[in-house]
């Protein structure tokens, strides 16, 4: 008889959780650094923040949260034997990841058109580092969702959805800190 551990109750493989926790620690350190530097220039950070599109970021929040819900739903569909619907749902979740990237690209293009770069102000250094690193995770997550739609074993979907939820969680933290916090 084998002994059970706390890790036995985690959805997905232990290694996906090692990845997720390490990524959350990296993003957490970035957010902590952002907040620490913000204390030194609250007026400058507020003025820089006013140059962002809160509407676009709010829409992107809804897009990613909906995509995460679709990824979770895909796992339920697959476990209930509705393989085709699960695959379509995963592709829809990935498509919303692409929508997120289109909106984020439009925001980056708007900043570039106004001459705003990573070295314009410390706020934008953190803005580009944090949202750019997140965008790289969105792209990776889209690829993961499409791969698990193709290789759609429940364990694969569970691991892919867990990664995608980490991407969602990071955005749900980045959005208020970067776009809303005064």
C-alpha positions as CSV (number, residue, x, y, z in Angstrom):
1,X,0.0,0.0,0.0
2,X,1.5,3.3,-1.0
3,X,1.3,6.4,1.1
4,X,-0.6,9.5,-0.3
5,X,0.9,12.9,-0.3
6,X,-0.5,16.4,-0.7
7,X,0.8,16.3,-4.3
8,X,-1.5,13.4,-5.2
9,X,-4.5,15.8,-5.1
10,X,-2.9,18.3,-7.6
11,X,-4.5,18.3,-11.0
12,X,-1.9,17.4,-13.6
13,X,1.7,16.3,-13.2
14,X,4.0,17.6,-10.5
15,X,6.4,19.1,-13.0
16,X,3.7,21.4,-14.5
17,X,3.3,22.8,-10.9
18,X,7.0,23.3,-10.6
19,X,6.9,25.3,-13.8
20,X,3.8,27.3,-12.7
21,X,5.2,28.1,-9.3
22,X,8.5,29.2,-10.7
23,X,6.8,31.4,-13.3
24,X,4.6,33.0,-10.6
25,X,7.7,33.7,-8.5
26,X,9.3,35.5,-11.5
27,X,6.2,37.6,-12.1
28,X,5.8,38.2,-8.4
29,X,9.4,39.5,-8.2
30,X,8.7,41.8,-11.2
31,X,5.6,43.2,-9.7
32,X,7.3,43.7,-6.3
33,X,10.1,45.6,-8.1
34,X,7.6,47.7,-10.0
35,X,5.8,48.7,-6.8
36,X,9.1,49.5,-5.0
37,X,10.2,51.8,-7.8
38,X,6.7,53.3,-8.1
39,X,7.1,54.5,-4.5
40,X,10.0,56.7,-5.5
41,X,8.0,58.6,-8.2
42,X,4.2,58.2,-7.7
43,X,3.4,61.3,-9.8
44,X,5.6,60.1,-12.7
45,X,4.1,56.6,-12.6
46,X,0.5,58.0,-12.5
47,X,1.2,60.3,-15.5
48,X,2.8,57.4,-17.4
49,X,-0.1,55.1,-16.5
50,X,-2.5,57.7,-17.9
51,X,-1.0,57.0,-21.3
52,X,-2.2,53.4,-21.3
53,X,-5.5,52.1,-22.6
54,X,-7.5,50.9,-19.6
55,X,-10.3,49.9,-21.9
56,X,-8.2,47.7,-24.1
57,X,-6.6,46.1,-21.0
58,X,-10.1,45.6,-19.5
59,X,-11.3,43.9,-22.7
60,X,-8.1,41.8,-22.7
61,X,-8.9,40.7,-19.1
62,X,-12.4,39.6,-20.2
63,X,-10.9,37.8,-23.2
64,X,-8.3,35.9,-21.1
65,X,-10.8,35.0,-18.3
66,X,-13.2,33.7,-20.9
67,X,-10.4,31.7,-22.6
68,X,-9.5,30.2,-19.2
69,X,-13.1,29.2,-18.7
70,X,-13.1,27.5,-22.1
71,X,-10.0,25.6,-21.2
72,X,-11.6,24.3,-18.0
73,X,-14.7,23.4,-19.9
74,X,-12.7,21.5,-22.5
75,X,-11.4,19.3,-19.8
76,X,-14.9,18.6,-18.5
77,X,-16.1,17.8,-22.0
78,X,-13.2,15.5,-22.7
79,X,-13.7,13.6,-19.4
80,X,-17.4,13.2,-20.3
81,X,-16.5,11.6,-23.6
82,X,-17.2,14.6,-25.9
83,X,-13.8,14.6,-27.5
84,X,-14.8,16.6,-30.6
85,X,-16.4,19.4,-28.6
86,X,-13.4,19.4,-26.2
87,X,-11.1,19.9,-29.1
88,X,-13.2,22.7,-30.6
89,X,-13.3,24.4,-27.1
90,X,-9.5,24.2,-26.8
91,X,-9.1,25.8,-30.2
92,X,-11.6,28.5,-29.2
93,X,-9.6,29.1,-26.0
94,X,-6.4,29.4,-28.1
95,X,-8.2,31.7,-30.6
96,X,-9.0,34.1,-27.7
97,X,-5.3,34.0,-26.8
98,X,-4.6,35.3,-30.3
99,X,-7.3,38.0,-29.8
100,X,-5.5,39.0,-26.6
101,X,-2.2,39.3,-28.6
102,X,-3.9,41.4,-31.3
103,X,-5.2,43.9,-28.7
104,X,-1.9,43.9,-26.9
105,X,0.0,44.5,-30.2
106,X,-2.3,47.4,-31.0
107,X,-1.5,48.9,-27.6
108,X,2.2,48.5,-28.2
109,X,1.9,50.0,-31.7
110,X,0.1,53.0,-30.2
111,X,2.8,53.5,-27.7
112,X,5.5,53.3,-30.4
113,X,3.6,55.8,-32.6
114,X,3.7,58.3,-29.6
115,X,7.4,57.7,-29.2
116,X,7.0,55.8,-25.9
117,X,9.7,53.2,-25.5
118,X,11.1,51.1,-22.7
119,X,13.5,53.9,-21.7
120,X,10.9,56.8,-21.8
121,X,10.3,56.4,-18.0
122,X,10.8,53.7,-15.4
123,X,7.1,52.9,-15.5
124,X,7.4,51.9,-19.2
125,X,10.5,49.9,-18.5
126,X,8.4,47.7,-16.2
127,X,5.4,48.0,-18.4
128,X,7.2,46.5,-21.4
129,X,9.1,43.9,-19.3
130,X,6.1,42.6,-17.4
131,X,3.5,42.8,-20.2
132,X,6.1,41.6,-22.8
133,X,7.1,38.6,-20.7
134,X,3.4,37.9,-20.1
135,X,2.8,38.1,-23.9
136,X,5.5,35.5,-24.5
137,X,3.6,33.3,-22.1
138,X,0.4,33.9,-24.0
139,X,2.0,32.9,-27.2
140,X,3.4,29.7,-25.5
141,X,0.0,29.0,-24.0
142,X,-1.7,29.3,-27.4
143,X,0.8,26.7,-28.7
144,X,0.2,24.5,-25.7
145,X,-3.6,24.7,-26.1
146,X,-3.4,23.8,-29.7
147,X,-1.0,20.9,-28.9
148,X,-3.4,19.5,-26.3
149,X,-6.3,19.9,-28.7
150,X,-4.4,17.6,-31.0
151,X,-3.0,15.2,-28.4
152,X,-6.2,15.4,-26.3
153,X,-5.7,12.9,-23.5
154,X,-7.3,14.2,-20.3
155,X,-4.0,14.4,-18.6
156,X,-2.6,16.6,-21.4
157,X,-5.6,18.9,-21.3
158,X,-5.4,19.1,-17.5
159,X,-1.7,20.2,-17.7
160,X,-2.3,22.6,-20.6
161,X,-5.3,24.2,-18.8
162,X,-3.3,24.5,-15.6
163,X,-0.6,26.4,-17.6
164,X,-3.2,28.6,-19.2
165,X,-4.8,29.4,-15.9
166,X,-1.4,30.6,-14.7
167,X,-1.2,32.9,-17.7
168,X,-4.7,34.2,-16.8
169,X,-3.8,34.6,-13.1
170,X,-0.7,36.6,-14.0
171,X,-2.8,39.0,-16.2
172,X,-5.4,39.3,-13.5
173,X,-2.6,40.6,-11.2
174,X,-0.8,42.7,-13.9
175,X,-4.0,44.4,-15.0
176,X,-4.9,46.2,-11.7
177,X,-1.3,46.9,-10.7
178,X,-0.1,48.3,-14.0
179,X,-3.3,49.9,-15.3
180,X,-5.4,50.8,-12.3
181,X,-3.4,51.1,-9.1
182,X,-2.8,54.7,-8.0
